[in-house]
Amino acid sequence: MLTRWLLAALHLLAFGFALNAVLSRARALRRLDVTQSVQVNELRLRDVFRSDSMWASPRSC
């Protein structure tokens, strides 16, 4: 029974990380200005890619 509770807690923790990654990516994408060039949006694009890398491993950010 304890194993099930621990797995459930781990699962909910993973949902929290995933939700944070989705929300931070949405925030970063909203900051992009589609009327500007890639060079102008370079720092904002880095934020988007950094947010995407949160899916892979939270330690890489």
C-alpha positions as a printed NumPy array, in Angstrom:
array([[  0.   ,   0.   ,   0.   ],
       [  2.836,   2.383,   0.809],
       [  4.363,   1.747,  -2.614],
       [  1.145,   2.843,  -4.311],
       [  1.063,   6.051,  -2.292],
       [  4.686,   6.808,  -3.126],
       [  4.119,   6.2  ,  -6.829],
       [  1.022,   8.398,  -6.747],
       [  2.974,  11.18 ,  -5.044],
       [  5.767,  10.884,  -7.608],
       [  3.207,  11.011, -10.398],
       [  1.65 ,  14.201,  -9.011],
       [  5.088,  15.744,  -8.666],
       [  5.786,  14.972, -12.33 ],
       [  2.519,  16.664, -13.272],
       [  3.705,  19.755, -11.445],
       [  6.962,  19.863, -13.4  ],
       [  5.12 ,  19.341, -16.681],
       [  2.604,  22.082, -15.943],
       [  5.41 ,  24.472, -15.056],
       [  7.175,  23.671, -18.34 ],
       [  4.017,  24.223, -20.372],
       [  3.223,  27.534, -18.68 ],
       [  6.772,  28.867, -18.963],
       [  6.865,  27.945, -22.667],
       [  3.558,  29.722, -23.242],
       [  4.887,  32.788, -21.43 ],
       [  8.049,  32.779, -23.542],
       [  6.105,  32.35 , -26.785],
       [  3.818,  35.266, -25.902],
       [  6.868,  37.513, -25.582],
       [  7.917,  36.857, -29.197],
       [  7.149,  39.63 , -31.654],
       [  6.222,  38.118, -35.015],
       [  6.73 ,  41.424, -36.803],
       [ 10.42 ,  41.496, -35.812],
       [ 13.309,  39.51 , -37.25 ],
       [ 14.979,  36.502, -35.673],
       [ 17.94 ,  38.653, -34.642],
       [ 15.682,  40.998, -32.698],
       [ 13.9  ,  38.075, -31.04 ],
       [ 17.111,  36.189, -30.258],
       [ 16.932,  36.538, -26.467],
       [ 13.241,  35.733, -26.468],
       [ 13.878,  32.63 , -28.578],
       [ 16.484,  31.509, -26.044],
       [ 13.783,  31.698, -23.381],
       [ 11.509,  29.536, -25.546],
       [ 14.227,  26.925, -26.056],
       [ 15.142,  27.011, -22.373],
       [ 11.499,  26.373, -21.53 ],
       [ 11.425,  23.48 , -23.991],
       [ 14.476,  21.96 , -22.38 ],
       [ 12.607,  21.824, -19.062],
       [ 10.7  ,  18.873, -20.484],
       [ 13.949,  16.966, -20.946],
       [ 15.551,  17.618, -17.59 ],
       [ 14.932,  20.336, -15.029],
       [ 18.651,  20.498, -14.226],
       [ 19.585,  21.704, -17.739],
       [ 18.041,  25.175, -17.212]])
